[in-house]
């Protein structure tokens, strides 16, 4: 069996993200057409180049010669009152005299992101933002690598109550939050990326940028991050500044009455007030716009996870809450819709780090199905929650994976008359544990959950697939 869809290394693994980027300049067309305008003054240059790629084939190569600017302009923003600005930067050993600085991203006069260099501290970056007094609020300077760095600015105008803010992230880590800003008279109309101004005489040479993007708010799009990886190189980082939903979604499910949600979740010391919670994974019935099944992260004297399933009467039945660590945790939820009106045999099974936790059974949910699967801060964010959390290997299937402890009875959502194959069809690893995959040698039928089933021990995973008996790898 293969998972139907998996996010693991690229944001393009998702069918969509929300909020979406309004404009992305990545140069993958091999020209400058991503930009609304390219400005080159004097001998300074702004070029698409294979030398400058962080992802894909192309990126942006900026050559500084003298004090002249060179940049790409995105001019679609019009009077924006909230914005996320996102890009990758490689200083590329740019020549800079001690304490030289210049602007690498500019939003007219409203926001400046600067890069500086000193012989003692190396390359650093900070953000400056305009306020209503025609002055500026500034973050501190923060070190960046002389290699690729991911930089994010999340900014919002005040509502008139000195509640504007600016969050500054480097490589998926919140460096500083400027809150309580008096900036209700400030809005953003365009964004420039490159050598945008303030260039000192001692600065010259070439630096690189890639995946330059902006999105109007509220809400900041999830992003790829090396800090967020559980396996491989990248995972998904989700930055939270306010309560707008933000997530990646899969849209291949189609009226599925079986849905397995599977992911790795790291709270990453996310700030949450006591009893704050949000939904981090869900199977959505898109037609009705409701969650058929969902997983939630809550803070209750520590991080806890629980599952909930919707019934035909619109009420949700929740599992108990289970503590997880402030580190990567594997979470899997197996959900079945009831087989028909009055049968009330829907159920869900919750597993954490390969351990069966709870079965919620007897569900009257035959009118529900899953058309979309989402991972991230899907909904329900509270005002007391902020920071960055990580997810990786987010996937879904309309088949079943079932766990059992090696020394315990098998926990299975199957008809007890079914027979298992006597040898595993394949094996896979989750962390340091190897799991054996079994399939049914007869078709899967419905299905009150049972608590034991004869099978060869020690078995650490059971896999049920309906209606055929093909090997896992042949799905």
GUMARGU-988132 format. One line per 3 residues: their letters; for each residue x, z, y of C-alpha. Coordinates in Angstrom, 1 decimal, always signed. Last residue first. Example, Ala and Ser with C-alpha at 12.3 -4.5 7.8 and 13.67 -1.06 7.14 Angstrom:
<rs>
sa	+13.7,+7.1,-1.1 ~ +12.3,+7.8,-4.5 $
</rs>
This chain:
<rs>
xxx	-1.9,-4.4,-0.2 ~ +0.8,-5.4,-2.7 ~ +3.3,-2.6,-2.1 $
xxx	+0.8,+0.0,-3.2 ~ +0.2,-1.8,-6.5 ~ -3.1,-3.5,-7.2 $
xxx	-5.9,-1.5,-8.8 ~ -8.9,-2.8,-6.9 ~ -11.8,-1.1,-5.1 $
xxx	-10.4,+1.1,-3.7 ~ -7.1,+2.7,-3.3 ~ -6.2,+6.3,-4.0 $
xxx	-2.7,+7.7,-3.3 ~ -1.6,+11.0,-4.7 ~ +1.4,+12.8,-3.3 $
xxx	+3.6,+15.7,-4.4 ~ +3.1,+15.5,-8.1 ~ +5.1,+17.7,-10.4 $
xxx	+3.2,+17.4,-12.6 ~ +1.3,+14.6,-14.4 ~ -2.3,+14.4,-13.5 $
xxx	-5.5,+16.1,-14.5 ~ -7.8,+16.6,-11.5 ~ -8.5,+19.7,-9.5 $
xxx	-10.3,+20.7,-6.3 ~ -13.1,+18.3,-6.1 ~ -14.4,+16.5,-3.0 $
xxx	-17.8,+15.0,-3.4 ~ -17.3,+11.3,-4.0 ~ -18.4,+8.3,-4.0 $
xxx	-16.6,+5.7,-6.1 ~ -13.0,+4.5,-6.3 ~ -12.4,+1.7,-8.8 $
xxx	-10.6,+2.5,-12.1 ~ -6.9,+2.8,-12.7 ~ -6.7,+4.9,-9.5 $
xxx	-3.4,+4.9,-7.6 ~ -0.4,+7.2,-7.6 ~ +2.3,+7.4,-4.9 $
xxx	+5.1,+9.9,-5.3 ~ +6.3,+11.7,-2.2 ~ +9.9,+12.5,-1.5 $
xxx	+10.5,+15.4,+0.9 ~ +13.4,+15.6,+3.4 ~ +11.4,+14.1,+6.3 $
xxx	+8.6,+12.1,+4.8 ~ +10.0,+10.0,+2.1 ~ +8.4,+7.3,+0.0 $
xxx	+7.7,+6.6,-3.7 ~ +6.1,+3.8,-5.7 ~ +3.6,+3.0,-8.4 $
xxx	+3.8,+6.5,-9.8 ~ +3.2,+6.9,-13.6 ~ +0.2,+8.0,-15.5 $
xxx	-2.3,+6.0,-13.4 ~ -5.1,+8.2,-12.4 ~ -8.5,+8.3,-14.1 $
xxx	-11.8,+8.6,-12.3 ~ -14.5,+10.9,-13.8 ~ -13.9,+13.5,-11.1 $
xxx	-15.2,+11.2,-8.4 ~ -12.6,+11.4,-5.7 ~ -11.6,+13.3,-2.6 $
xxx	-8.6,+14.9,-4.2 ~ -6.6,+18.2,-4.0 ~ -4.4,+18.2,-7.1 $
xxx	-3.8,+21.7,-8.6 ~ -0.7,+23.4,-7.6 ~ +3.0,+23.4,-8.4 $
xxx	+4.1,+20.2,-6.6 ~ +1.6,+20.7,-3.7 ~ -0.8,+17.9,-3.5 $
xxx	-1.3,+15.1,-1.0 ~ -3.7,+12.3,-0.7 ~ -3.2,+8.9,+1.0 $
xxx	-6.4,+6.9,+1.2 ~ -7.1,+3.3,+2.2 ~ -8.5,+2.2,+5.6 $
xxx	-5.1,+2.8,+7.2 ~ -3.7,+4.1,+10.4 ~ -0.4,+4.6,+12.1 $
xxx	+1.6,+6.5,+14.6 ~ +5.3,+6.6,+13.6 ~ +6.3,+8.6,+16.7 $
xxx	+4.8,+10.9,+19.3 ~ +6.3,+12.8,+22.2 ~ +5.1,+15.2,+24.9 $
xxx	+6.0,+15.2,+28.6 ~ +5.0,+17.7,+31.3 ~ +1.6,+19.0,+32.4 $
xxx	-1.5,+20.8,+31.2 ~ -3.3,+23.4,+33.4 ~ -5.7,+20.8,+34.7 $
xxx	-7.1,+20.1,+31.3 ~ -6.8,+16.9,+29.3 ~ -9.9,+16.1,+27.3 $
xxx	-9.2,+12.6,+26.2 ~ -6.7,+10.3,+24.4 ~ -3.5,+12.0,+25.5 $
xxx	-1.6,+9.9,+23.0 ~ -2.8,+8.0,+19.9 ~ -5.9,+5.8,+19.6 $
xxx	-7.6,+4.1,+16.6 ~ -10.4,+1.6,+17.2 ~ -13.5,+0.4,+15.2 $
xxx	-14.1,+3.5,+13.1 ~ -17.5,+4.2,+11.5 ~ -20.5,+6.3,+12.1 $
xxx	-24.2,+5.9,+10.9 ~ -23.4,+7.7,+7.6 ~ -22.3,+10.9,+9.3 $
xxx	-24.1,+13.8,+7.6 ~ -21.0,+15.7,+6.6 ~ -21.1,+17.8,+3.4 $
xxx	-17.3,+18.5,+3.5 ~ -14.6,+19.8,+5.8 ~ -11.5,+20.1,+3.7 $
xxx	-8.6,+22.2,+4.8 ~ -4.8,+22.7,+5.0 ~ -3.1,+20.4,+2.4 $
xxx	+0.6,+20.6,+3.0 ~ +2.7,+17.5,+3.8 ~ +3.8,+18.6,+7.2 $
xxx	+0.2,+19.3,+8.2 ~ -2.7,+17.9,+6.1 ~ -6.4,+17.8,+7.1 $
xxx	-9.1,+16.4,+4.8 ~ -12.4,+15.0,+6.2 ~ -15.8,+14.6,+4.7 $
xxx	-19.0,+12.6,+4.4 ~ -21.3,+13.4,+1.5 ~ -24.5,+14.0,+3.4 $
xxx	-26.5,+11.8,+1.0 ~ -29.6,+11.7,+3.2 ~ -28.9,+8.3,+4.7 $
xxx	-25.9,+6.7,+3.0 ~ -22.4,+6.9,+1.7 ~ -21.2,+9.5,+4.3 $
xxx	-18.3,+8.5,+6.4 ~ -14.8,+9.3,+5.1 ~ -11.9,+10.8,+7.0 $
xxx	-8.3,+11.5,+5.9 ~ -6.2,+13.3,+8.6 ~ -2.4,+13.4,+8.6 $
xxx	-0.1,+15.4,+10.8 ~ +3.7,+15.5,+10.6 ~ +5.3,+17.9,+13.1 $
xxx	+8.1,+17.2,+15.5 ~ +9.1,+20.3,+17.4 ~ +7.4,+23.1,+19.3 $
xxx	+6.2,+24.4,+16.0 ~ +2.7,+24.1,+14.6 ~ -0.1,+26.7,+14.1 $
xxx	-3.3,+25.7,+12.4 ~ -6.8,+25.9,+13.9 ~ -9.8,+25.9,+11.6 $
xxx	-11.6,+22.7,+11.1 ~ -14.2,+21.5,+13.5 ~ -17.7,+20.1,+13.0 $
xxx	-18.9,+17.9,+15.9 ~ -22.5,+17.5,+17.0 ~ -23.8,+14.0,+17.8 $
xxx	-26.8,+14.3,+15.4 ~ -25.2,+11.6,+13.2 ~ -22.2,+13.9,+12.7 $
xxx	-18.8,+13.8,+14.5 ~ -15.7,+15.1,+12.9 ~ -13.1,+17.6,+14.1 $
xxx	-9.5,+18.3,+13.4 ~ -7.2,+21.2,+14.5 ~ -3.7,+21.6,+15.7 $
xxx	-2.2,+24.8,+17.3 ~ +0.6,+25.4,+19.8 ~ +1.3,+29.0,+20.8 $
xxx	-0.6,+32.0,+22.1 ~ -3.6,+29.6,+21.9 ~ -2.4,+26.2,+23.2 $
xxx	-4.5,+23.3,+21.7 ~ -3.6,+20.0,+20.2 ~ -6.6,+18.0,+18.9 $
xxx	-7.2,+15.5,+16.1 ~ -10.3,+13.3,+16.1 ~ -13.1,+11.7,+14.0 $
xxx	-16.0,+9.5,+14.8 ~ -15.1,+9.6,+18.5 ~ -17.8,+7.9,+20.6 $
xxx	-18.1,+4.7,+22.6 ~ -21.2,+3.6,+20.7 ~ -19.8,+0.1,+20.0 $
xxx	-16.2,+1.3,+19.9 ~ -16.7,+3.8,+17.1 ~ -13.4,+5.6,+17.8 $
xxx	-10.9,+7.0,+15.3 ~ -8.9,+9.6,+17.3 ~ -5.5,+11.0,+17.9 $
xxx	-4.1,+13.3,+20.6 ~ -7.3,+15.0,+21.8 ~ -6.6,+17.7,+24.4 $
xxx	-6.4,+21.4,+24.7 ~ -6.0,+24.3,+27.2 ~ -6.8,+27.6,+25.5 $
xxx	-4.0,+29.5,+27.4 ~ -2.5,+27.1,+30.0 ~ -0.4,+24.3,+28.7 $
xxx	+3.1,+23.2,+29.8 ~ +4.5,+20.8,+27.2 ~ +7.5,+22.4,+25.4 $
xxx	+8.2,+19.1,+23.6 ~ +4.7,+19.1,+22.0 ~ +6.2,+16.9,+19.2 $
xxx	+3.7,+14.9,+17.1 ~ +4.4,+12.7,+14.1 ~ +1.5,+10.5,+13.0 $
xxx	-1.1,+9.6,+10.4 ~ -4.8,+8.9,+10.9 ~ -6.6,+7.7,+7.7 $
xxx	-10.0,+6.0,+8.2 ~ -12.6,+5.2,+5.6 ~ -16.0,+4.0,+6.8 $
xxx	-14.3,+1.1,+8.7 ~ -16.6,-0.9,+11.0 ~ -13.6,-3.1,+11.9 $
xxx	-10.2,-1.5,+12.5 ~ -7.8,-4.0,+14.1 ~ -8.1,-2.5,+17.6 $
xxx	-5.0,-0.2,+17.6 ~ -4.5,+1.9,+20.7 ~ -1.8,+3.5,+22.8 $
xxx	-2.7,+6.4,+25.1 ~ -3.3,+7.8,+28.5 ~ -6.4,+9.8,+29.6 $
xxx	-6.6,+11.0,+33.2 ~ -6.3,+14.8,+33.6 ~ -3.2,+15.2,+35.9 $
xxx	+0.6,+14.9,+35.7 ~ +1.1,+14.2,+32.0 ~ +3.9,+12.0,+30.7 $
xxx	+3.5,+10.5,+27.2 ~ +6.7,+9.5,+25.4 ~ +6.4,+7.1,+22.5 $
xxx	+9.3,+6.9,+20.0 ~ +12.6,+4.9,+19.9 ~ +15.7,+4.5,+17.8 $
xxx	+14.7,+4.9,+14.2 ~ +12.9,+8.1,+13.1 ~ +11.6,+11.0,+15.2 $
xxx	+12.3,+9.2,+18.5 ~ +10.9,+10.6,+21.7 ~ +14.3,+11.0,+23.6 $
xxx	+15.0,+7.4,+22.9 ~ +11.9,+6.6,+24.9 ~ +9.1,+4.0,+25.0 $
xxx	+6.3,+4.6,+27.5 ~ +2.8,+5.9,+27.9 ~ +1.1,+4.6,+31.1 $
xxx	+0.6,+7.1,+34.0 ~ -2.9,+8.1,+35.1 ~ -4.5,+8.0,+38.5 $
xxx	-3.3,+5.5,+39.2 ~ -2.1,+2.0,+39.9 ~ +0.5,+0.7,+37.6 $
xxx	+4.0,-0.6,+38.3 ~ +6.8,-2.3,+36.4 ~ +10.4,-3.3,+36.2 $
xxx	+11.3,-4.0,+32.6 ~ +15.0,-4.4,+33.3 ~ +17.7,-3.6,+35.9 $
xxx	+21.4,-4.3,+36.0 ~ +24.4,-3.7,+38.3 ~ +27.0,-6.0,+39.7 $
xxx	+29.8,-5.6,+42.3 ~ +30.1,-4.0,+45.7 ~ +29.7,-0.7,+47.5 $
xxx	+32.3,+0.6,+50.0 ~ +30.6,-0.9,+53.0 ~ +27.4,+1.0,+52.4 $
xxx	+24.1,-0.4,+51.3 ~ +21.0,+1.2,+52.9 ~ +18.5,-1.4,+51.5 $
xxx	+16.8,-3.0,+48.6 ~ +19.6,-3.6,+46.1 ~ +17.2,-4.2,+43.2 $
xxx	+13.4,-3.5,+42.8 ~ +10.9,-3.8,+45.6 ~ +7.3,-2.5,+45.5 $
xxx	+4.3,-3.4,+47.7 ~ +1.3,-2.0,+49.5 ~ +1.5,+1.8,+49.1 $
xxx	-0.6,+4.4,+50.8 ~ +0.2,+7.4,+53.1 ~ -2.3,+9.2,+55.4 $
xxx	-3.2,+11.7,+52.7 ~ +0.4,+12.7,+52.5 ~ +0.6,+16.5,+52.8 $
xxx	+2.4,+17.2,+49.5 ~ +1.5,+20.3,+47.5 ~ +3.6,+19.1,+44.6 $
xxx	+7.1,+17.7,+44.3 ~ +7.9,+17.7,+40.6 ~ +11.5,+17.6,+39.4 $
xxx	+13.6,+16.3,+36.5 ~ +10.8,+15.6,+33.9 ~ +12.6,+14.2,+30.9 $
xxx	+11.7,+10.9,+29.3 ~ +15.0,+9.3,+30.2 ~ +14.8,+10.4,+33.8 $
xxx	+11.5,+11.5,+35.3 ~ +10.5,+12.2,+38.9 ~ +7.0,+13.5,+39.6 $
xxx	+5.5,+13.1,+43.1 ~ +2.5,+14.9,+44.4 ~ -0.3,+15.0,+46.9 $
xxx	-2.4,+18.2,+47.0 ~ -2.2,+19.0,+50.7 ~ -6.0,+19.3,+50.9 $
xxx	-6.8,+15.9,+52.3 ~ -7.1,+14.2,+48.9 ~ -3.3,+13.9,+48.9 $
xxx	-1.8,+10.6,+47.8 ~ -0.3,+10.3,+44.3 ~ +3.1,+9.5,+42.9 $
xxx	+4.5,+9.1,+39.4 ~ +8.1,+7.9,+39.5 ~ +9.9,+6.8,+36.2 $
xxx	+13.5,+6.0,+35.4 ~ +14.9,+5.0,+32.0 ~ +18.7,+4.9,+32.0 $
xxx	+21.0,+2.2,+30.5 ~ +24.7,+2.8,+30.9 ~ +26.8,+4.6,+33.5 $
xxx	+24.5,+7.5,+32.9 ~ +22.4,+9.3,+35.4 ~ +22.9,+12.7,+37.1 $
xxx	+20.2,+14.1,+39.3 ~ +20.1,+14.5,+43.1 ~ +17.4,+16.8,+44.4 $
xxx	+13.9,+15.6,+45.1 ~ +13.0,+14.7,+48.7 ~ +10.1,+15.1,+51.1 $
xxx	+10.3,+12.9,+54.2 ~ +9.1,+13.0,+57.8 ~ +6.5,+11.0,+59.6 $
xxx	+4.4,+14.2,+59.7 ~ +2.0,+12.7,+57.2 ~ +4.6,+12.6,+54.5 $
xxx	+7.0,+9.9,+53.2 ~ +8.7,+10.1,+49.8 ~ +12.4,+10.4,+48.8 $
xxx	+13.5,+10.1,+45.2 ~ +16.9,+10.9,+43.7 ~ +19.7,+9.4,+41.6 $
xxx	+23.2,+10.2,+40.4 ~ +26.3,+8.3,+39.3 ~ +29.6,+10.3,+38.9 $
xxx	+29.8,+13.9,+39.8 ~ +33.3,+14.5,+41.0 ~ +34.2,+10.9,+42.0 $
xxx	+30.9,+10.6,+43.7 ~ +28.2,+7.9,+43.4 ~ +24.7,+7.5,+44.8 $
xxx	+21.5,+5.8,+43.6 ~ +18.3,+6.0,+45.7 ~ +14.6,+5.8,+44.9 $
xxx	+12.7,+5.3,+48.2 ~ +9.0,+5.8,+48.7 ~ +6.6,+5.2,+51.7 $
xxx	+8.6,+3.0,+54.1 ~ +8.0,-0.2,+52.1 ~ +7.8,+0.9,+48.5 $
xxx	+11.6,+0.8,+47.7 ~ +13.5,+0.9,+44.5 ~ +17.4,+0.7,+44.3 $
xxx	+18.1,+2.2,+47.7 ~ +21.8,+2.8,+48.5 ~ +24.4,+5.5,+48.3 $
xxx	+28.1,+6.0,+48.9 ~ +29.4,+9.5,+48.3 ~ +32.9,+8.4,+47.2 $
xxx	+33.1,+4.6,+47.4 ~ +31.0,+2.6,+45.1 ~ +32.1,-0.1,+42.6 $
xxx	+29.4,-0.7,+40.1 ~ +30.4,+0.6,+36.6 ~ +27.4,-1.1,+35.1 $
xxx	+24.9,+1.0,+37.0 ~ +22.4,+0.3,+34.2 ~ +18.7,+0.9,+35.3 $
xxx	+15.4,+0.7,+33.3 ~ +12.1,+0.7,+35.2 ~ +8.9,+2.5,+36.0 $
xxx	+6.7,+3.0,+39.1 ~ +3.4,+4.9,+38.5 ~ +1.0,+4.8,+41.4 $
xxx	-1.8,+6.6,+43.2 ~ -3.3,+5.9,+46.6 ~ -2.7,+2.2,+46.6 $
xxx	-3.4,+0.4,+49.8 ~ -2.8,-3.0,+48.2 ~ -0.3,-3.3,+45.3 $
xxx	+0.0,-7.0,+44.3 ~ +3.3,-7.5,+46.2 ~ +5.9,-7.2,+43.5 $
xxx	+9.3,-8.0,+45.1 ~ +12.6,-8.8,+43.5 ~ +15.8,-7.7,+45.2 $
xxx	+19.0,-8.7,+47.0 ~ +20.2,-6.9,+50.1 ~ +23.3,-7.5,+52.2 $
xxx	+25.8,-4.9,+53.1 ~ +28.7,-6.8,+51.7 ~ +28.4,-8.6,+48.3 $
xxx	+26.1,-6.8,+45.9 ~ +25.2,-8.8,+42.7 ~ +22.0,-7.8,+40.9 $
xxx	+21.5,-9.0,+37.4 ~ +17.9,-8.6,+36.1 ~ +17.0,-8.7,+32.4 $
xxx	+16.7,-11.3,+29.7 ~ +16.6,-11.6,+25.9 ~ +14.2,-8.8,+24.7 $
xxx	+14.9,-5.3,+25.7 ~ +17.7,-3.9,+27.8 ~ +18.8,-7.3,+29.0 $
xxx	+21.2,-7.7,+31.9 ~ +23.8,-10.0,+30.4 ~ +21.1,-12.4,+29.4 $
xxx	+20.5,-13.0,+33.1 ~ +17.7,-13.4,+35.6 ~ +19.3,-13.4,+39.1 $
xxx	+19.3,-11.4,+42.3 ~ +22.3,-12.3,+44.5 ~ +24.2,-10.9,+47.5 $
xxx	+26.1,-13.6,+49.5 ~ +24.0,-13.2,+52.7 ~ +20.5,-12.1,+51.9 $
xxx	+18.6,-12.7,+48.6 ~ +14.9,-12.0,+48.4 ~ +12.8,-12.9,+45.3 $
xxx	+9.1,-13.1,+45.7 ~ +5.9,-12.5,+43.7 ~ +8.2,-11.7,+40.8 $
xxx	+7.6,-12.5,+37.1 ~ +8.5,-16.2,+37.9 ~ +12.2,-15.4,+38.3 $
xxx	+13.4,-17.4,+35.3 ~ +14.1,-17.0,+31.6 ~ +10.4,-16.4,+30.7 $
xxx	+11.5,-13.0,+29.4 ~ +12.5,-11.9,+32.9 ~ +11.0,-8.4,+32.4 $
xxx	+8.9,-8.1,+35.6 ~ +5.8,-6.1,+34.6 ~ +2.7,-6.0,+36.8 $
xxx	-0.6,-4.0,+36.6 ~ +0.7,-2.0,+33.7 ~ -2.2,-0.7,+31.5 $
xxx	-3.6,+2.8,+31.7 ~ -4.1,+2.7,+28.8 ~ -2.1,+0.8,+26.2 $
xxx	-3.2,-2.2,+24.1 ~ -2.8,-3.8,+20.7 ~ +0.1,-1.4,+20.1 $
xxx	+3.3,-2.5,+18.4 ~ +4.2,-4.0,+21.8 ~ +5.3,-0.5,+22.9 $
xxx	+8.2,-1.0,+20.5 ~ +9.9,+1.1,+17.8 ~ +7.4,+3.0,+15.7 $
xxx	+3.7,+2.1,+16.1 ~ +2.1,+1.2,+12.8 ~ -0.9,-0.9,+11.8 $
xxx	-2.6,-1.4,+8.4 ~ -0.3,+0.9,+6.6 ~ +1.1,-0.7,+3.5 $
x	+0.0,+0.0,+0.0 $
</rs>
